[in-house]
Amino acid sequence: MCDWRDIYRHPSNDIHSFTHNLSETLHYLSNSKLPFFICGDININLLQQDTVLSVSNYVNTYNSYNCLELITKPSRITTTSSTLIDHIYTNLPARKLTPRILLNDLSDHLPVFVLIKLKISNKWKLKSCNKHDYSNFNAENFVTKVQEALDNLPINQSNPCETLDWGILLLEQCLNEQAPIKKLPKAKQKLSHKLLVTPSMSSQIH
């Protein structure tokens, strides 16, 4: 089991406050005794850690919990600057990890990711693979069902997260009604487990 946290920090957000909140998250994750990753578009340029105090404090916060930053090259490159603002931190040892940057202009940020070496026992190997069956899916019926469900959505003014959870549950129920989950044939199961990387994609990975 691994805990994976995805974070976005707006450029105008105070770095000191962000680092303080991050420290509380790291304390919780550290006490859980689980491997964890924290990644995202943080908008803190790690290339400035030796010159900007707030960036140095941010990095030291991770270091105090024995976390490793996997991305060490610029992740956003323009005609006038190059910055390392997309981070992947983890408490796993480096020998199990292979960080990569995809050189592709999908956005103004280069996609970053990490390959993880895992040993999966037979106990945890995937026995089967299920997928929604859209063969009889009717978009109009689905939209109608969703509208009816949202009209009856219980609203908790004091706990919006509970309302959101209910909304997600109702959407899942509507989808399952219109596109029931079915077990894939063995041939398609094998295909779904393959890592689909085209030669052109492979050439862009660094």
Buried (B, 14 or more C-beta within 10 A) or exposed (E): EEEEBEBEBEEEBEBEEBBEEBBEBBEEBBEEEEBBBBBBBBBBBBBBBEEBEBBBBBBEBBEEBEBBBBBEBBBBBEEEEEBBBBBBBBBBEEEBBEBBBEEEEEEEBBBBBBEEEEEEEEEEEEEEBEEEBEEEEEEEEBEEBBEEBEEEEEEEEEEEEEBEEBBEEBBEEBBEEBBBEEEBEEEEBEEEEEEEEEEEEEEBBE
